[in-house]
């Protein structure tokens, strides 16, 4: 039996609590790939926020005499079919793609977790209703569902969130439910009952923390998913509208000129790839850092 | 048994049954016993004899609606447990009656710090602030003999050994100073040295805190060492009830005798001899034999055993045995001699 050196309380104030946040950060920092991913994501966020300042050109200015220029010192990644700077458009695209990647994933995660824990723990009729609702969502062609939402509510960013969350929560709920089902048979849940803990306490203080590692993985996996979803919707004309730029839109427009100017489609594709990788690394690192048994 | 006023727990005619698709299974029947203040009462028996189910029934943890618990009396220091609602029972759990489980490795939540879990009853029942809970948990850790208790507060369960975890579980059980602590085979999962330490700790705490303890075990050695009163359980019934001296001096039920005979003795000269055992198996509770439940395995079975359950025969001094050997053969006791 060992006690990690981090827990040497003699160096801290009498019975001060070791903070979970600090423990987690320390464990996270030990993972190189996770750190690298975090740096990349941070850089991306920085670029997205300060796009007007950091980007070398105007993303909307067209110059038809500068179509499909190859990468050069003026245009680092060349220009597209309207002569717009590809790099600038990728930086601006990051704004939409990041938001669309993170916000709807977060919403479906929150709804899905709540529904999943409730469904798995309470069981019975509650379980039946929630799971049939989830089945409906999963059985329905989700692209169609998202398109219906976009058509009826109009194509804007907020409605993309609504559409993606509507599609996404059901999958999360199923995974969380199955975990909850396994967890609630555990002896420590019975011990919590023996302590007089209420059902709400057990759901949120005993079951939920055990689901968190799964949620982080789900989250880091759903970000790329959401980015791809956004590009599908944009591609179909119900998502982000040109001349706005999102990565999915850039790829789908650029692919028409794949042979003339491959960089136009490949560069935003690489951006998606790197972002997805970065988020996965961060997610992996977080999951390990939050797992108490990995801390020694 | 005589009614004593100084009982923390008094149970009469406790019956627990499960309703399944293929009829009822009565897992407990005719359970009556008392737990005196500051006493340790043992429940001993084989697996499936109903020891743990008795504990769950007392705690109100038998899964409803499939499981049904009834009793003519279930009194915890003046509180009638049979009348309490689900929520009333919940508020009692961890405060007035608490439980230590068999598996210290799995009865702590792996992702929560030990002190948060040990202090949970305080948060649930007394709404204490985190700082105060922490201080109290530290006190309890010192009391149950966890070395370097300050450092252990922020440990996660996997960082503690089995013995330390069981100490933490005992701290959790006692943190609200309950009237009754149910220990469900608290040492079964531990190695022998640790077992002895934990048992000594429990005796010591009983003396210091004054909590009464129900000790569930299949180990007669633990019974002999720890308990004041003993209830021997078989197939969902109490078959013999006595204080610990009477039980070992004058075992009166053939099952108890069989159990005592099957303890290997270190003084035995011929070690190669097969250990004595009770022939047969514990009956399936769904297909119980009529009459005495132990009859099929009993060397002393008589015709009457087949016809009627004997009920607890009173042998004086609170000693009872559910056996026709101690009753006139033509006796037909109508009520239970609880």
Interface residues (C-beta under 8 A of the other chain):
Chain A: X1 X2 X3 X4 X7 X8 X9 X10 X14 X15 X17 X18 X186 X187 X188 X190 X191 X192 X193 X194 X195 X196 X197 X198 X201 X205 X206 X209 X210 X212 X291 X292 X293 X295 X296
Chain B: X59 X61 X90 X91 X92 X93 X94 X95 X98 X99 X101 X103 X106 X107 X108 X109 X110 X111 X112 X117 X120 X121 X124 X125 X130 X134 X135 X138 X148 X150 X151 X152 X153 X154 X155 X156 X158 X159 X160 X161 X164 X169 X172
